[in-house]
Every structure is written in structure tokens, then in C-alpha cells.
Amino acid sequence: MRAKNAAIYAQLLKPLKNVITPLTKEDRIHVFQTYAVRVPNRDGVVEAMKTKGVGVLIHYPIGLHLQELTRN
């Protein structure tokens, strides 16, 4: 069901040139636990979606490559 929903999202978002959707290679299967997209002005898009009642989360507010290494 998630894969079917992801296909619908991909089709609906395809005309939007500034939205980068998940890519799944033909020889792979994606479970789509989340459907993460990349957009310019992420924070503005998040706020606009929230005002429309759409649940939106930012799972990684700081990119992994920008996070400080910690050692135990």
C-alpha cells in the first residue's frame, strides 16, 4: 500500500520542477516508511503544509555530514 501511495505522490509532484522526490531503481524495492522530498525553502513549505492540516516532520534537521562526531 505504501508503494502504491508513493507512486501516486510521485505522479502528482512530477510537474513541480523544484520538488525532488525519492528515486527507486528498477532492481530495488522501497518500503516507503517515510516519503521524503527535497524542496527549496523547506521551512516555508513545512509551515504552509501545517496550516493546511498536513502532518509534516523534519527527521534530520541537521545533515549527518554536518553533525559533530561524538565518542563514548
C-alpha positions in Angstrom: 0.0 0.0 0.0 2.9 2.4 0.8 4.5 1.8 -2.6 1.2 2.5 -4.3 0.7 5.7 -2.4 4.3 6.7 -3.2 3.7 6.2 -6.9 0.7 8.5 -6.6 2.7 11.1 -4.8 5.4 10.9 -7.4 3.0 11.3 -10.2 1.2 14.3 -8.6 4.5 16.0 -7.7 6.2 15.4 -11.0 5.1 18.6 -12.7 6.6 20.7 -9.8 10.2 21.4 -11.0 11.5 22.4 -7.6 10.4 19.2 -5.8 12.8 16.3 -5.7 11.1 13.0 -4.9 12.5 9.7 -3.8 14.2 7.6 -6.5 13.8 3.9 -6.6 16.0 1.9 -9.0 14.2 -0.7 -11.1 16.1 -3.6 -9.5 15.2 -2.4 -5.9 12.2 -2.3 -3.7 11.5 0.7 -1.4 9.2 0.2 1.6 8.5 4.0 1.9 8.3 4.1 5.7 8.5 7.9 5.0 8.1 9.8 1.8 10.8 12.4 2.0 11.1 15.1 -0.6 13.6 17.9 -1.1 12.4 21.4 -1.7 13.8 24.9 -1.7 12.6 27.0 1.3 11.9 23.8 3.4 10.8 25.7 6.4 8.3 27.8 4.4 6.9 24.7 2.8 6.5 22.9 6.1 4.7 25.9 7.7 2.3 26.1 4.7 1.5 22.4 4.9 0.9 22.6 8.6 -1.6 25.5 8.1 -3.5 23.2 5.7 -3.6 20.4 8.3 -1.0 18.2 6.7 1.2 16.3 9.1 4.9 17.2 8.3 8.1 16.2 10.1 11.7 17.0 9.5 13.5 13.9 10.5 17.1 15.2 10.1 17.1 19.0 10.8 20.9 18.9 10.5 22.5 16.8 7.8 24.5 13.9 9.0 27.6 15.2 7.3 27.3 18.4 9.3 26.9 16.8 12.7 29.7 16.7 15.2 31.3 13.3 15.9 30.9 12.1 19.5 32.8 9.3 21.0 31.8 7.2 24.1 
